[in-house]
Amino acid sequence: MNDTYSNPAPLGLLAFGMTTVLLNIHNAGFYGMNSMILAMGIFYGGIAQVIAGSMEFKKKNTFGTLAFTSYGFFWLSLVAMILLPKFGIAEATDSTAKSAYLAVWGIFTALLFIGTIKTNIATMVIFGSLTILFALLSIGDALENSLLIKIAGYEGIFCGLSAIYTGMAQVLNEMYNKTIFPLGAMKK
């Protein structure tokens, strides 16, 4: 049976990348937490990535299914952590609990990074820089260190831009049927 489905990875990568850039511009201190970030977290970072993960499932791509679906639900859970206290449904997450949340996601990401070693350099950069981002944010929250969170913001902007690059490279390389933006294929 031929695979006739389109590649869902660019949708997932761009949803992740654009939402990550916008949240980390906040972490870097350029603007406060606002409805734009929350809306991106729900709809593009969250729902669009879950859709991309579901599409990867149809393509029998376990890694893509796990990564996109998980990070889609990461965004939805992050937004819920921010909004639930505002509606009086739950207490606000303190810095210790938020640090644990980010650390667990960092460990998960580090384990996924191992899988990227079989893909390409661009994907390795995304997962490597995301692992670093989660570590910086987790430590920053644990220590309640605003400078470390600001540094994480800049690193997160890089991480998001690397995902945007990778997603657009996949689209443009496919459209032009040649390498427009290299992904750094791994040697076999």
N, C-alpha and C positions, 0 to 999 in steps of 0.2 A: 504494500500500500504506500503510495507516494504521499509525502508531507506537503499539503497544499496550503498550510496556514502561514500567515506572514510572521515575521520575527517580532515577538512582543518585547524583546529586551530594550529597544530604544524607548518605548513608552515607560517601562519601569525605571530605566536609568535617568531619563529626563524628569520624571515625577520625583524621584529621589533627589537628583542633583539640584533642581530648581528650588525645591522646598528646603533642602539642606543649606543652600546659599542664603536664602532669605532668613532662616532662623539664625544662622551664624553671623549675619550682619548685625542682628540684635545682640548676640552673645559678644560680639566685638565692641558693642557699645554705641552703635550709630543711631538706634531708635529702640523704643520700649517694646515689650510684648504687646501685640495688637491683633485686631481681627484679621488682618491680611495673613499673618503667620498662622493663626488658628484655622482660617479657611483653607489655606494651602495644605496644612497638615491633615485636614479631614478629606478634602476632595482630590487633590493631586498627589500629595505624598502618601495619603492613606488609601483611598478607594481606587485610584488609578493603578497603584502598585499591586493591590490585591487582584485587580482585573488582569494585570500583566502576569502575575503568578499563576492565575487560573489558566491563562493562555499557554504558559510554559508547561503546565500539567498536560494539556492536550498534545504538546509536542514531545512529551515524555522526557522533559528536561528536569530532573530532580533538583539539581542545584538552583536553577532559575526559579522553579516553583517555590522552594524553601526560602530563598533569599528575598524575592519580590513580595511574596505573601507575608513573610515575617516582618520585613521593614514597613510594609503597608500597615500592618497592625501595630507596629512600633509607633508610627505617627498618630494613629487613632488613639492609642493608649496614652501617649504624651499629651495630646489635646484633652483627653478625658481627665488626666491628672490635674490639668490647669482649670478646667471648667467645673468639675464635680464639686469642689469646695464653694465655688461662686453660687451654685444652686442649692447649697446646704445639704448635699447628698452625702458628702464625706469630708473628713478633716483634710486640710492642706497637707501635702507631702513635705516633711521636714528635710533638711539638707542631708541627714544621715540616710534616710530612706531613698531619697533621690540619687544619692551616691551609689547605693546598692543596686538600684534599678539600672543606672548607667554602667556599672561594673559588669552586671550580668549580660547586658547587651554587648559590652566590649569583649567579654570572653566568647560569646556566640560568634561575634564578628571575626575574632582571631582564629577560631576554628574554621570558619568559612574561608578565611584568607588562605589556609592550607590548600583548599580545593582550587583556588585561583592560580596556583603554581602551574596547573596543567592548561591554563587558558592563554592569556596574553598579558603583556606588561601593563596595558591600560587598565585592565580589570584588577590586576594585582595592586596598582596604585590606588584605585578606589577603596578596596578592602583594607589595604595597609594603612592608608590615611584615615579611614573610618575607625579602625582599631585604635589608632593614636588619639583621635578625637574623643572617643568614648573614655579612654584612660584619662585624658586631660580634664574632661568635664567631671568625671567621677571623683578624681582627686581634688579638683577645684571645689566641688560641692562638699566633700568630706572636710576639707580644711576651711571652707567658707572663704575662699581666696578669690576675690574678684579679678585680680590681675591674671591668674591662671585661667579663669573662665574667658577673659578677654583674649588671651593668647589662643585658647581653644577656638574661639570665634574665627580668628584668622585662619587657623589650620582647617576649620570646618568649611570656610569659603573655598579653600583649595580643594578639599575633598569633593564638595558639590560641583565645582567647576570641572574636576576630572571626570565625574559621572556624566555631566552635560557633554563634554568633549567625546566621551566614549559612545554615548547614545547617538549623537549627531554623526560621528564617524561611521557608525554602522548604517545609518540611513543613507548618507551621501555616497559611501563606498558601494552600497547596493544599487542605488539609483544610477550611478555613473558606470557601474560594472568595472570599476578599477579603484585602486587605493587613492583616495583624495586626502584622507587623514589616517595616517598609520596607527595601528593598534599595538604594534610590537609583538608580532607572532613569536611564540616560543619555539625553539628548535627541538625537533623530535629525535 
